[in-house]
Amino acid sequence: AALRWGTDRVPLSTGLGGENYRDTQEGKHTMGGHQERPTVRGRILVVDDDAAVRAFLAEFFEQQNFDVRTAQNGEQALALLQVESFEVIFVDLHMPGMTGLEIAAAVRRTHPYIPIALATGTAHVLDIDMVMRAGITRMFQKPFDLETLSSWMQSLSL
């Protein structure tokens, strides 16, 4: 599934360093040119230090009718979790400051049931026990297989 990258998409600040992605034309969004947004299936938090990956995943999840918030690091993610609720969290493994595993472990202390997906390009070198102890629900290898990612999201019944 190809994602459309419109030049009119801009990040909107949440005030906590996270970003929401919305079309700059009021009442419209870039996914398919619809005038009104379909019913939202749930809210996802995407945490990745790479702005291109955050934007890519935000676009992908929005195309599947999810409301998406993004954070570029663990501090921003944990701050967003204090003021907003999420049905799914998607974290990158390697980031400056907190790693994805450290973020997951921190989230588990206050939100024990939120599914947390870990994205990594180095899944083959991870200690699976450490991943499970951190509370990771599912791992995804980079580059992403969008069909697998979509199927997992559907399996969550959101």
N, C-alpha and C positions, 0 to 999 in steps of 0.2 A: 504494500500500500504506500503510494507516494504521498508525501506531505507537501502541502503548498506553503511556500515561504513568501508572505506578502510584505512589501516594504512599509505598509501602513500599520503593522503591529508594533505596539510600544509597551514596555513594562510600566505598570502602575505601582508605585510604592505602597506598601501596606503600613509604612511607618515603623516597621520593625526590621527593615533591611531585606525583607522578602519581596517577591514581585508577583503581581497578577498580570496575565497577558490578556489584553483586550484590543479589539479593533479600534482605531481612532475615530471611526464614523459612528456616531451615537446610534444604538439600537441594532447594529449589525456586527457580524463576526466574519472572519475570513474563511471559515470551514464550509465550503460548498455554497457560499453566497446567500445563505438563508437570512431572512429579515429578522426572525425571532429565534432565540436560542431554545433548543428542545429542553425537555425536562432533564434536570441535572441528576445523574445517577449517584453522586457522592462527591466528597472532597478529597483530593490527593495532595500530599506534600511531597515535592521533589527537592532533594537536597544533593547538590553537586557543585563543585567549585568551578566547573567549566560552563561558561555562559551559553555556549552553543548546545551543549548537552541538555541544559535546563530548558532552553527554548524548544529544542527538538521534542523532548518528552512532554513539555507543556502542550505543544501543538498536537502530538499524538493522543494524549489523554483527553484533550478538549474535543477532538474529533469523535471520541467515544462518549461524549456528553458528560464528562467529569468537570467539576470546578477544580482548578489547579492553583496552588500557591507554590512558590519556589523560595528556596533559601540557598545561599552560596556556601554556608558552613554550618557547623553544629550549633554554635551560639545562636544564630538566627533561627534555626529550626526549633530549638528548645524554647526560644522566646515566642515563636508563633504558636507552639503547642500550649502555651499558658493562656492564650487568648482566643484560640480557635480550635474547633474539633475537626478531626480527619478520619476518614474511613480506611485509608491506606497511606503508608509512608514508603517512599522510594529513595534509597540513599546510595551514594557512591562509596566505594570502599576507601580509596586513597584521596584524602583531602588534607590541606594544611589545618593545623589545630587538631580537632577531633576526627578520628577515623569513622567510617560508617558503622563499624562494630561498636565503637564507644558511644556513638549517637543512639544506636539501637538499645544498648544496655541502659542508657539514661532514660530513654522513652519507656522501656519495660517497667521501670520503677514506679511510674505514675499512670501508664496506659498499657496494662498487661495484655490486652486483647487485640490491639490494632495490628493488622498484618503489616509486616515490614519486609520489603524486598531489597536485596543488596545487589548493586551493579558492580561488576569488576571485569577487568581484562585478564586477571590472574587467578581465576578460580582454581586452577590445578595446583596451586601452591598454598591454598588456605587449609588450615586445620579445622576440619568439620566440627569437632567438639567445641572449639572456640566460637565458631559461627553459631552453633546451636545455643550455647550458653548466653550469647549476646541477645538471643531472641529473634534471630532472622527467620522469617517464614519461608522465603524463597530466594534463590540466587539466580541472577541473569548475567550471562556472559556478554561482554562487549566484543564486537558490535552486536547490537540487539537484533534478535529474531522477533519481529513485530507480531507475527502470528502467535508465537508462544506467549509473548507478553499479553496480547489481547485475550487469548484463551485463559490465562491465569486470572486476569481481571474478571472475566465472565464467571469463572468458577467460584469467585468470592460472593456471588449473588448480590452484587450492588446495583 
